[in-house]
Amino acid sequence: MSSAELYINLANICSNWNALNRLSNGSAGAVVKANAYGLGIKEVGISLAKAGARDFFVAVAEEGMQLRQALGQGPKIYVFSGHMTGDTPLIKNFDLIPLINSAEQLLFHVENSSNQMIGIQLDTGMNRLGMECAEYEALKDIITQLNPELIMSHLACADETSNPMNERQLNYFNEITNNINCRKSLAATGGILLGKQYHFDMTRPGIGLYGGKPYSSSKNVVKLKLPVIQIRTVLAGETVGYSNTWTAKKTTKVATLNSGYADGIFRCMSNKAMLYYNEIPCSIIGRISMDLIGVDVSNCKEDPDSLWLLNDKQEIDDLAYDANSIGYEILTALGNRYNRIYI
Ligand SMILES: *Cc1c(COP(=O)(O)O)cnc(C)c1O
């Protein structure tokens, strides 16, 4: 058995959701797009529903279908990309709520499945997804008649607490949605931490559920253990890996581990990131290959049979730092070859 083991702590995901739900003025939904940030939409969805989550968010209708099949009827499932051509059967059969992003989508929805609930996504300045204010004003009567389940927008700079963009978007959102009687949502994880005025009726945490920044009090969710396949002694002057990017300065014990960039261990972490043997940090040496990495285990008392890339000492954001990236990217890149173990 040489495949790496990815431990996913569902109890900690639920505990993070509970904490963010308590922090929220209204209730917290749960964002489970991209296979629940790579951790398994089915397992994560079922656990969160048991913990009390009633509103789920996915990126596309196909993810909504998978989630509905796991959850059964009851919880609401919102689709960020709205109602696209080809989505109609999924929206109807799996009872999804498209978050309508444009006049075209609204028209398409009314023509194809007008008795299916909708939400509205507004663009309040990020210029990524959602109706422009003028478009919304022009359609307001129709939208009001359709009695939307939710009206939402998304903050562009919520992880920077003092960025004036946050307040600009907040004021804009308040202004536009002032006289519509429906549930409202503006805050993702970062927005929850900005304060109650950002919460409205529902918050939409994603990364905070999975142990990532900016929610620094989250519980760690993932641990990743990589098996050692071989250990050798490399003498001073010898090199390790493709292109000889690492040269031994002294006799070094090198372990070869069975994972690489095909598993989400980014090549730019070569000669940078650490793995752990109990408390002992061990450096990645040489280039990361597709399926293999070399690690200096000279400091370990005995020959390790596995090392940890993610654990309570090195969480997703610590590792992301070595890749000039963010915890979100580390999680969503976690490879399909890992043996996923839910605890
Ligand atoms: C991804 C996403 C979220 C969740 O964001 P986090 O930063 O992971 O909490 C919420 N709302 C929208 C529109 C998103 O795209």
The ligand as an ORCA input file, in Angstrom:
! r2SCAN-3c Opt
* xyz 0 1
  C     -16.369     31.036     -3.067
  C     -17.424     31.990     -2.683
  C     -17.807     32.131     -1.338
  C     -17.032     31.512     -0.200
  O     -15.879     32.263     -0.020
  P     -14.804     31.959      1.140
  O     -13.822     33.049      1.007
  O     -14.228     30.626      0.805
  O     -15.536     31.952      2.432
  C     -18.910     32.913     -1.057
  N     -19.570     33.574     -2.035
  C     -19.199     33.488     -3.338
  C     -19.960     34.243     -4.361
  C     -18.114     32.704     -3.702
  O     -17.739     32.638     -4.990
*
